[in-house]
Amino acid sequence: MRVTSGLLALLLATAVALLVTPTPASAHGSLAMSTPKADATVSEPLTTVQLYFTEQVVPNAHFAVTAPGGTRVDNGWSHGQPRQLDRPVREYFLVDGTFQPREYTTGFPAVVNLAHLPAKGRYTVSYLSVASDGEPVRGTTSFRYTGPATPAPAGWRPPTDQPDPALVAAADQHGHDSEPSAASAAPPAEAPPAAAPAPTSDGGPSAGTFTTVAIAVAAALIGLLVWRRPVLVGRLLGRAERTPPRARGSRKGPKSTPSRSAAPAGRTRSGSATRARPGATDRRRTTALAAARSGGEAVTASPAATAPSTAQSTPPSTPQSTARSTAQGDESLPVDRSSNTRLALLVGGLVVALLAGFGLGRLGGGEQRAATDAQPGGISVPAAGSAADGHQHPPGTGAHAHSADGGDQVAGAWVSAAGYTMQPVQRSQPPGVRVDYQFRIVDGNRQPATDFAVVHDKPLHLIVVGRDLSGYQHLHPSMSPDGVWTVPLELPRAGDYRLYADFSVTTADGRQLPLVLGVDHHVPGVYTPAQLPAPEPKATAGPYTVSMEGTPTIGLSAPIVLRVAGASGPVQLEPYLGAYGHLVVVREGDLGYVHVHPEPELADGAVTFWLTVPSVGRYRAFFDFQVDGKVHTADYTLDLS
């Protein structure tokens, strides 16, 4: 028994140790350093920026340098001469089922030319490439320029080019293909050897891993129980009647007589009916086992030796249990072994399930992207692969990260996601009539979710957009204790609408899960779709003119700057819902939704957003801002078709 329990406990300890051992982080072909360094302050004019990667970027890699005003100032790029890194960068490769580290000491530069430096402020360098293993390599780094403005070359125009579609497609595959695609050509000969790692791991436990850990803890407790309290386990498994009766005292203790018939009620001290005093269990167990091994009969102690008080006596035994308690000790041992085998199979099965879940979790985690141990050269900015829930965050805000599985980081096109579903109470309403629109968010058990995190001052944001990308509204429902959300809603025009619930729910394990769920809503009547306005850099919102600066780029995080001006010049923006503005972008056709969060502070009175356009197509962008206590919305068309 003890040997079996010890082996099971050892197996459990090994499994738990495997679970809590962190998987090495891995990112291949990553940015190792830059010149200027990340977040450096530069006072002298620059003509180039060098980005050093752990392997040479592909020939069709894309680079963009954005000036403080949102315009691009890059003027092409080229490969540079490799040089030693300021400090090594460690990456991990999956070899024969284990992650093996490899340190890189050589950087392979991409030299990005700068046409000019038009103003003081922060310049941002964005990059997109594909590593030799098919993993996307994308991100941003920035520096601050404090020197004099430099003129643009004669006849030069700010670039507006987009990344090569083959490059975007290769990056969107996110390393799922067994071999790199044509767009992700292998690096030249000077690249580090054996630069073809297997899929990487995210370096941390997933939700499934936490569930597996819970199973491990439960199995460990069972193993500990088997080790410390085998008799109690026997009772829990229903084998109490089969356990040899245990007599109090040692083999040389008070004289005992064989029990051939039922003992007097309340006086039997068999193992099936005895409530042991603290500290007495081990003594009784020793006596019972000694009697069984000697080939003698199971015994019950005499009344004087067994019952010091009435409170320690047990309820009367049934005739069946009493008859079993009179069986020979050597006859009961095979039953014990059988029960022990059952228990071993039970705990062993838990161990097998545990290890299987662990293996599946590792396989699943292998397709997620993570950072290297050292990333001195860049800022981690959520890009196309990090906003599948429809959220995008600027660098340095400390906002939570979002998982994804590719470059198409829109949300809201589905009514269900991550086990949660949006259930509207009504699916239509008459035009021009204000109604109380109601809905629920239900979990996988079809129970209403009621635990929501407050994000941007509200637990849930309801966005309304017509299928023709008109009729935008940003509403804030209230929730009743039973999980029903209610908000007044008026839709003046007939047609079909998309309603997005943007929220973060608190899961059972305490995590905040950001989601965007969408449902269709119908307003009956004669419907004539509105034509999508042509792209314009300026929009009118009430008495204000709002200009958009920047170049939205497919698959690449790019700064978008929005400036608000009145009749007498720039206006002072006020915080609205915890930020100086909110930008919602909706894609034409499938109505894919992206909610972009701004920089926490204004830059020269303007709001800066970091937008990654997910794909080719046309979009409508809605910018909410507040002046003098009133909220306004500026609309823009983004055409990347």
N, C-alpha and C positions, 0 to 999 in steps of 0.2 A: 504493500500500500504506500509506504513512505517513498520507496524508490520510484514508483509510478508518479506520485504527486510531485516529487522533486523534479523529474524529467519534464512534466508538464509546466511547472513553474519556470524552469529554465527556458523552455520554448517560448513561453509568454514574455519573459523578460527580453529575450532576443528580438521578438517581433516588435515589442514596444520601442526598443532601442533603435530598430530600423526605421520606425515611423518618425520618431522625433529627430533623427539625424537629418539636417537640412540638405536638400539637393543643391549642388553647386549652381550658381547663376551662370548664364552663358549668353554671349552675344558675339557674333562673328563678323569680322570686317568693320568693327565699330570705330567711332571717332576716339582717338587717343589724346590728341592735344591740338592746339591751334595757335597761329600767330596772326594777330594779337591773341593773347590768352583769353579764356572765357572771363567776361566781366571786367576786363582790364580797361583802364583809362588811357587814351592815346591823345597826345597833344600835338603831334606832328602829322602832316598829311600822309596818307597811305595811297599806294597804287595797286596793292594786291592784298589778299587774305589767303593764308595757307592753312588747309585743313589736313591733318595727318591721321590716316586710318591704319588699322593693323593689316590690311591688305589693300591692294590697289583697287580703286573704284572702277566700275564698268565704263566702257567708252561713252555710253549714252546716259551717264549720270546727269542729274540736274541740280544746279546751284542757283540761288537767288539771294541777293543782298539788298535789304530794304533800309532806306534812309528814315530819319525820324518823321518825316512827313508822309510816309507810306509809299513813296515812289521807289522803284527799283533803280539801283546804280551799278549793278554788275554788268560786265562787258565781256562775257565769255570766260572759259576756263581751260586749263591744260594740266597734264600730269607733270609733277616735279621730280626732283632727284630725291631718293630715299635718304633719310638721316636718322640718327639715333634719337629715341624718345627721351624726354626729360626723366621719365620713370617708367618702368616696365608696366605692361598691361596684361593681365591674366585672363585667358579665355578657357572654356572647358569643352572637351570633346568626348562624345559617348563612344567608348571603345570596349567591345566585348561585354556590353551591359553595364559598364561602370564609367563614371565621369572622370576623365583624367585632365589635369590642368596643363596648360601650355602658356608660357610667358613670352610676350613679344617685346623686343627691345628696339625694333626698327619701325619707323613710321613711313608711310607712302603718301606723299602729299598730293592734294588737288589744289592747284593755284588758281584762285578766282580773281580776275582782273576787276578793278574799280574804275569806272569812268570818271567820277568826281565825288567830292564830299560836299553836298549842298548846304549843310547846316550842322550846328552842334547838336549833340544828343546821342541817343542809342541807335546803333546800327545792328541789324540782325542778319545773320547768315543762315539760310535754310538749305538743307541738302537731302537728296533722295538717290539711293543707289540700291544695288542688290549684291549680297555677299556670294561667295563661291558656292555655298550650300543652299542658295535660294532664299535665304532670309532677307527681308527688307532692311535696309540701313537708312534711317531717316531721323531727322531731329533738327535742332537749331543751336547756335551759339551766338553770343553777342558781345559787343564792346562799346564803350562810350567814347565819343570823340569830342574834345574840347578845343581843338585848334581852329584856324580860320577856314572859311568856306573856300572851296576850290571850284573853278569854272568847268562846265561840261565841254567836251571836245566839239568842235564845229560840226554841225549837222548830226550830232548824236541824238538819238531818241531813247527814252527809257524802254527796256525790253518788256514785252508782254507775252513772250512765248510760254507754252505749257510743256510739261515733261513729255517725253516720247511715250505714246500709248503703249508700246511694247514694254517699256520700263514700268509703267504703272501696273500693267497686267501682271508682270513678273512679281512685283512687290505685293500685289494683292493676293497672289497664291500663297504667300506667307510660309513658304517652305514646305507645303504639303506634297509637292511632287517629289518623286524619288530621285529625279535628276533635275539640275537647273535648266531653265528654259533658255531659248536662244538669246533672250534679252539679258540674261544674267551670265554672260560669257565668263569663262574662267579667267582669273587674274593672270598677268604676264609671269614670265619665269622668275622674276625677282621677288615675287610674292612668297610668303612663308611656306615651307613644305607642308604637305598633308593638310592643306586648307580645305578639306571637304568633310566637315563634321556632320554628324547625324543630327536629327532634330534636337533642339535644346529643351531644357526644363525651366520652369519659372522660378525655381529656387525657393519656393515656399509652399506650405500646405494649402490645399484647396478645401472647399466645403466637404467633399467626399472624404478627404483625409481626416478631417475632424470627426466625421462620423465613425470612421474606422478606429480612430483613437478611442472613442467612447466604447466601441466593442472590445478593444484591447483591455481597457480598464475593467470592464465587466468580467472578461475572461480571467484577468489576473486575480480579481477578487475570488472567483470560483476556485482557481488554483490554490490561493492562499487558504481558503476555507477547507479544501481537501487536505492540505498539509497540516493545518492546525486542529481541525475539528472533524475527523472522519466520522465519528458517531453521529454528530449533528447533520452532516451531509446525508448519512444513511437514512435518518428520519425524514429529511426533506424529500428524498427519493422514494419514500414509502417502503423501506426495507427494515423498519424498526423491529417487526416480529421475527426477522430472520437473524438478528444479531445475537450472539451468545450472551446470556445473562451474566452480569458482572457482580461478584460478591465483594463486599467491603473488606478491607484488610489484606494482609499478605497471605502467601500460601501456608504459612505457619500460624495463621491467626486463629480465631475462635473456631471450634469444631462446627462443621456444617453437615447437614444431612441431605441426601439426594431428594429432589422434588419430583416424585412420581405422580403426584396429583396436584390439583389446584391448590395454591397457597391461600391462607385466609385473606379475606378482602382487606385491602388497605395495607397489607404487610409485605407483599411481594416486592422484591428489589431487582427485578429483571431489567435488562438494558432497555426494554421497550417501554417501560413505565416509570423509570426513575428520573426524578428531577435532582440532579446532583448539586451538592453544595459547592460554592466557589473553592477551588483548590483540591477537590476530592475526585475529580474525573480521572486524572491520570492514575491514581491509586487503584480505583475500581477496574479501569481498563487493564492494568497490569495483572490483577488477580484473575480476571475472566480469561484473558489470553493464556495465562499460565495453566489454568485448569483445562482449557481446551487442548493445549499442546500435550498435556500429560495423558491424554486419552480418557480422562475421567469424565464424569457427568457434569453437566451444568448445575450449579448450586444456587441456592438462595440462602442468605444469611439468616441467622436466628433472630426472632423478634427483638431480643435484648441488644443484639449487636447492630441492628439496622435502623431502628426507629427511635432516635433520641427524643423526638417530639412528634405529636400527631401532625403538625404542619408540614413535616417532611415526608409523610407517607403519600402514596399516589392513589389515584382512583382505582377501583376494582378492575382487575383484568378480565377480559372476556374469556369464556372457555377455550375459544380457538387460540387466542394469544397465549393462554396459560399452557395449553398442550404443546405449543411450539417451544415455549420456554423450558420445557422439560426434556427437549431433544438432546442427544449426545453432542458434546462440544466439537468432536472431530467431524460430525455430520454437518454442522453448520458452516464450517470453514469453506467448502466449495461454493456455497451460496454467497458468502462474502466476496470471494474472488470474482464471481460472476457479476455482482453489483459493482465491484471496483472496475471491472472491464467496461461496464456500461457507462460509468462515470468518466473513465478515461476517454471513451469514444466521444462522449458529450463535449468535454473540454477540448479534445483534439479537433473535433469538428469546428469549434469556435476558432481555434488557432488557424486552421486551414482557411476558413472564411476571412479571417483577419489578413492573412498573408495574401490571399487572392485580391482582396480589396486594395491592399497596399500596392500590389503590382499593377492593377488597373489604374490606380491613381497616378502612379509614376508614368505609365504610358500616356495617360491623358495630359499630364503636365508637360510631357515632352514636346507638345506642339505649341506651347506658349512661349512668348518671347520675354527675355529678361535682360537686365543690365549686366555689364562686366563688373568685376571687383573694383576696378578703378576706372573712372571716367573723368579725367581731369580736363578734357577739352571741350565739353559741351554741357548744355542744359537739357534735361529730359523734358520734352514737351509732348503731350498727347497728340498723336498724329492720326493718320488714317486707321491705324490698327488699335486705337485705344479709346474709342468712343462709340461702341456698338449700342450703347444705351441712349444715344442721341445727345450726349453732353460733350463739350470740349472745354478745356481749361487752359488758361495762360500759364506760362512758366512762373515759378516762384510764388504761386498763390497757396500752395499747400493743400490744394483741393484733392479729393480722393481720386484714385485712378480707376479706370473702367476697363474691363476685359473686352476682348474682341477676337474676331477670327478673320480678319482681312481688312481690306481698305474701304469697304462700303460701310461707313460708320453712321448710317442713318437709323432711326428708330421710328416708332409710331405707326408703321405700316401693318402692324399685327395687333390683334386684340389680346393676345396672350404672350407672355415672355417670362422665363425663369420660374415657372410654376404659378404665376399670378395672372388673373384675367379681369378685364374691365367688363362689367355687366350693367348696361344701361337699363333703366326702368322703362323708358319710352324711346322709340327710335324715330319719331317724327313730331312735327308741330306745325300749326298753321303759320303763314307768313305775317309779319307785323304784329304778332301777339306775344307778349311776355309771359313765359311759363316758368315754373320751377323745374328745371332739368335735374334729374336724379340718377345716380348710378352707384355701384358698389365696386370695390376691388376685392376679389376673393382669392384665397390661396389654393393650393393643390387639393385640399380637402373640401373645397367648396364652402369654406367658412369665411365670412367677411373679415378682411384685415382691418385692424383698428390702431395699430402701433406704427405711426409715421414720424419720420424725423423732420424737423423744421429746417427747410433749406430756402435761403433768401426770404426769410421772415414768414414763410407760409409752409404748412405741411403738404399742400398739393396745389399745383398750378394747372388750370384748364385752358388750353389754347384751342381756339376755333378758327378754322380756315376753310373757305369754300373750295370746291374741287377745281375751280378756275383760278385759284390762288388769290381771291378777293375776300372781303368780309372778315378780316382778321380781328380777333378779340382775345384779350388776356384776362381771364377771370380767376376768382379765388373762392371755390365752394367751401361750405362749412359741413362738418361731419357730425352726425348724431351718434349716440353711444352704440347703436347697433350696426355702425359701419356704413350708413347710407349718406352719401354726399349730395348736397343740394345747392343749386345756384340759380338765380334768375337769369334767363336767357331769352333774348329777342333776336330774331333773324328776319330782317325786312324783305329779303329777296327769296323767291322760290329757287330751288336747286338742291344739290347734294353738298354736304359739308363733311369735314373730318374734324373730330373732337379728340384732342390729345390730353391724356392725364399724365402730367410730369411730376414725379414724386420720388421719395426715397423711403422704402418700407424697412422697418426693423425686423430682421429675421429671428427665428427661434434661438439662434446661437449668439444674438446680440449684434450682428453685423448690420450696417446700413447698406441696403441694396438699391441703387438708383435705377429707375425704370421709366420708360415712356410707353404707354399703351394707347392705342387709337381705335375708335369706332366710327362708323358712318352714321350720319344723321340726315334725314330727308325733310325738305319743306316742299309740299306739293304746290303745283301751279305751273304757269307757263315760264319756261326757263330758257334764257338766252345767255350762254357763257360769255363772260367778259374776255376781251383780248388782252394778252399779257403785254404790259407797256414795254417800250424799248428801253434798253439799259441807259441810264443816265447817272452821272456821278453826284448829282444833287437832287434832293427831294424836299418838298414843302410839308411841314407839319404844323398846322395852326399858323401862328404869326412868325414861325421860325423857318430858316433855311438850313438844312443839314447836308453837309458834304461828306462823301465817302472817299477816302484815299487808300490806296493799296491795290494790289493785284491778286485777286483770289486765284489759287493754284490747285490743280487737281493732284491729290495725294500728297501735298506738301503743306506744312503749317506755315501760314503767311499772316503778317499783321495787317489788320484792317482798322483804319483810324477814322473816327466819326467826329466831326466838329459841328457845333450848333451855334448859329448866329441869328441875332435879331436885326431890327431895322437900324440900330445904332452900333452894331458890332457883336463880338462874341458875348455869349451869355454864361452865367454861372450855373452849372448843372448841380442838381441836388441828388443825394442818394435816394434810390428807389428800389425797394425790396432788397436792401443790403448791398447795393452796387450802384455805380453811376450810369448804368444802362444795361439793357438785356437785348440780345440779338437772337432771333429765331429765324432759321432758314428752312424753307420747305421746297422739295424738289418737284418739278412738274411731272405729272404722270402718276407715279405710285404714291406721291405725297409723303415721301420720306422726310423725316424731321431731324433737324440738328439744332440744339440749344447751345449757344456759344457764350461762355462766361468771360467777363472783361478783366483787364488788369485792375488791381484793387485801387490804384491811384490814377488821377488824371495826369496826362502829359501835355503841358502847354494848354490846359483847358479842354483837351480832347479825350475821348474814350478810345482805348485800344483793345481790340479783340484779336484772338488768334484763331483763324478759321482754316480748316482743312476741307476743301471741297471734295466730296467723295467720288464723283464720277463725272463723265461728260454729260451735259444736259443743261437745261435752263432752271433757274431757281428764283424764288421770291424771298427777299430778306426783309424782316420787320424789326426795326430798332425802337425800343421803348425807352423814353427818358423823361425826366421830371424837372420842371422849372416853375418856381413860385407856387409849389404845392400841387401843380396840375400835371398829369401824365399825358404825353403826346407820343405818336407813333409815326415814324418815317419809313416809307416802303421803297425798296429797290429791286430791280431785275438784274440778275447775274446770268449772263449768257456764256456758257462754256461749251457750247455745242460745236 
